[in-house]
Amino acid sequence: MRFPKPLVPAVFRERPNRFLGVVDLEGRSTLCFIPNPGRMTELLKPGADVYLLKKTSINRKTGYDLVLVDLDGTLVSVDSRAPNTLVAEAIDGGRLPMFHGMEINRREPVF
């Protein structure tokens, strides 16, 4: 999966609520959005190396999304929105032979 901008390394500190994280970024404490309401206690431990994606919007409360956590040398996605993008890229790129010839018209349509 390709990210639209370079990722920014940081160190995880705490998670005050389901969607808000506190990280150390370039020597200062910074708030970030965590796009996953799951507990993730095995991943989001104080001192964990994490990667952020810079986001700019007038309506945002934070300037970053926390998207990856380094778990013993393996990067793990914590973005619950990522699987849709990842599968769409794989289908469009012909990387999933069982879906050859198919295309995605809409994601998660409402019935």
N, C-alpha and C positions, 0 to 999 in steps of 0.2 A: 504494500500500500504506500502510495506517495502522499506526503504531506505538502500543503500549499506553500509552506514557509519552512526555513530551517528550525529544528527543535532547539530549545534552550535548556541546558542542564541546570538542575537545582537539587536541593536536599530537602526531603520531606520532614516536617516537624510535627504537625498535628492536624486533626480533622474536627473542627468545632461542630459541624453538622453534616448531613448526608451529602451536600453538594459543595461544601466549602473546605478548602485546604489551606494550610499555612506552610510555606516553604521558605528556605533560605536561598535567596537569589542574589548573587554578586555581593554577598556580605550583608544583605538586609532582609528583614522579614517581609514577605509578600503574600497577599491572598491570591488564590487561584480557584477556578471552577473545576469541580470533579464531576465529569459527565457520567456518573454511575452511582445510583443510590445504594448499591450493595454494600455489605459490611467491609469486605476486603481486608480484614485484619491481618491476614497472612502476607499481604502485599504492602499495605500502607503503614509501615512501622517507622517510628522516629529514627532519622538517620539514613533512611533508604534514598538511594540515588533515583531521581525521577527526571522526566523530560516534559517540558511545557511547550505549548504552541501559543505564540503571541496572537491575541485577538484584539481588534479595535472596533468598538461600536459605542455610540453615544448612550445606548440603553444598558450597557454592561456594568456590573459592579466590580468585576475583576478584569485584569488585562491579559490573563492567561488561562488556558485550559490545561489541566494535567492529563496527558495522554498515555505515557508509558512509565513503567516502573522497572528498574533493574533488579531482578531476582536471581542472585547468585550467577550473574553473567548472562542471563537470558532476559531480553526485553519482553515485558508482558503488557499488553494493551489493557487499560482500564476504562476505555471509552466505549460505552455500551452502544454508541451509534456506529462504531467502526465496522462491525460485521456486514452491514448492508452495503457499505462502500466497497469493502474488500471483495465480497462475492460479485458485485456488479462489475468491478474491474477485471476479475478473473473470467467471468462469462464474456464480457466484451473483448477481452484479449485472447479468447480461445484457449484458456488454460484449464478449462473443465470440459473434457471431451463429451461427457454425458449430456451436456447442454448445448452441443454444437448445433448451430442454426437457429437457436432461440435468442430472443432479445428481451430486455426488461423494459416494459412500457411504463409501469408505475411501481413505486416501492410502498409496501404496506398500505394497500388501498382499503378504504372503509367500505364495509358491506352494509 
